Amino acid sequence: GGKIRSKLVDQLSGADGVIIEEGTSGEGGKEAAQNGMRKSIFCLNPAGDTPSSARLFDAIVSGCIPVIVSDELELPFEGILDYRKV
């Protein structure tokens, strides 16, 4: 849920080359999400209910380029890395 996720679904549903799937909790849902990320070039990472998200790390580990949709996400090593250059 959430406002950002709803808007993303509205804007991107049916777009060519875009796959949107509703996730489920538990090991099966996590495995399905990781498999989807491994097949993708870009993965949306909308804001969640915490400042950091496992979704971001899952995307990076899966070799998917994370597209961060949040103003308040805490990135790993942000005190050391200049993410604007990445």
N, C-alpha and C positions, 0 to 999 in steps of 0.2 A: 503494500500500500504506500500511501504518501502522495503528496501533490506532484512532486517531480516525476515519480515513476508513472503516474497516470498521464501526465502531459507527454512523456516520452512515448508511451504506448499509443496515444492518440496521434502523435505526429509521425511515428515510424511504422505503425501497422500497415502492412501491405506494400511497403516500399521495396523496390527491387533489391535483392541481395541482403535483406535484413531479416533475421530470425529472432523472434521474441518468444520466449517460453517462460511459463510460470514455474518458479522453483518450488521444491518441497523440502521439508526438513528431514533429517536423518541421513544415514550413509548413502542410500539409493539416490536421493536428491543431490547430494554433494558430488557423487560420482558422475551423475548425468550432467551436472553443471560443468564439471572439469572436462568431461569428454567434449561438450559443446565448445568450450573455450579453446581446446586443442585444435579444433577444426576451423576456428575463426581467426581473422587477421586483427580485428578490433573488437573489444568487449566494453560495453557500457558499464560504468561503475557509478550509479546514482548514489546520492547521499542516503545514508541509513540512519539508524537511531543513535549511533555513537560517532565520535569524531574520527575513528579509524575503522577500517573494514577488512575482514578476511577476504572479501571479494577481490580487493585490489591485489593482495598477495597471491591468491589463486590465479588471477589473470596473468601476472608476471611469471609465475612458475609454469603455467601452461604455454607460455610463448606467445601470448595474445597481447596486443598493445592496448593498455587500459585507457579508456576515454572517461576521464573523471568529470562528473557532473555534480559539483559541490563547491560551496564557498568556504567550507570549514573543515575539510578533510585534513587530518594530520598525517603527513607523509613520513615514511621511515627515513631517518638520517637527514631530515630537512634542515637541520642546523649545519650540516656539512656539505650536502649536495645542492647545487643550484638547479632546481627542476625546470626552470624556464629555459635552460639550455638543452634539456633532454628532448 
